[in-house]
Amino acid sequence: MLACNKTLTLVHHVKGVDGDTYECHTIRNCSWFSKLRTNLTDRGATMERYTYVRFPSLPSGAVLCKGDFLVNGVVSDVFRPSDLAGMEYMTVLDISDNSRGGGVLLPHWSVIGQ
């Protein structure tokens, strides 16, 4: 993996009986890049920014799910999604665990978000 010089925070959403909570986990040695993609719809072409993240492994005890957030930088406490306002972050849309299987070169997690 190239350009793995970012530190990110995984903000995992936990639904509970007494309300929702958010667990923060720091992930080091990450790659983070964004690009615009054109999507054709029945209303014409639209531009959407997609962010691509790769990192070698999840921190111990961390869970990554669709709908979680990844923040470019370190965040210690999140009580609601609005706490991320003003930060560079993405909502996780798709996850690939490329760390399984014998002989896999450069095992890592790959995440796409918006």
Rosetta blueprint (number, residue, H / E / L):
1 M L
2 L L
3 A L
4 C L
5 N L
6 K E
7 T E
8 L E
9 T E
10 L E
11 V E
12 H E
13 H E
14 V E
15 K L
16 G L
17 V L
18 D L
19 G L
20 D L
21 T E
22 Y E
23 E E
24 C E
25 H E
26 T E
27 I E
28 R E
29 N E
30 C E
31 S E
32 W E
33 F E
34 S E
35 K E
36 L E
37 R E
38 T E
39 N E
40 L E
41 T E
42 D L
43 R L
44 G E
45 A E
46 T E
47 M E
48 E E
49 R E
50 Y E
51 T E
52 Y E
53 V E
54 R E
55 F E
56 P L
57 S L
58 L L
59 P L
60 S L
61 G L
62 A L
63 V L
64 L L
65 C L
66 K L
67 G L
68 D L
69 F E
70 L E
71 V E
72 N E
73 G L
74 V L
75 V L
76 S L
77 D L
78 V L
79 F L
80 R L
81 P H
82 S H
83 D H
84 L H
85 A L
86 G L
87 M L
88 E L
89 Y E
90 M E
91 T E
92 V E
93 L E
94 D E
95 I E
96 S E
97 D E
98 N E
99 S L
100 R L
101 G L
102 G L
103 G L
104 V L
105 L L
106 L L
107 P L
108 H E
109 W E
110 S E
111 V E
112 I E
113 G E
114 Q L
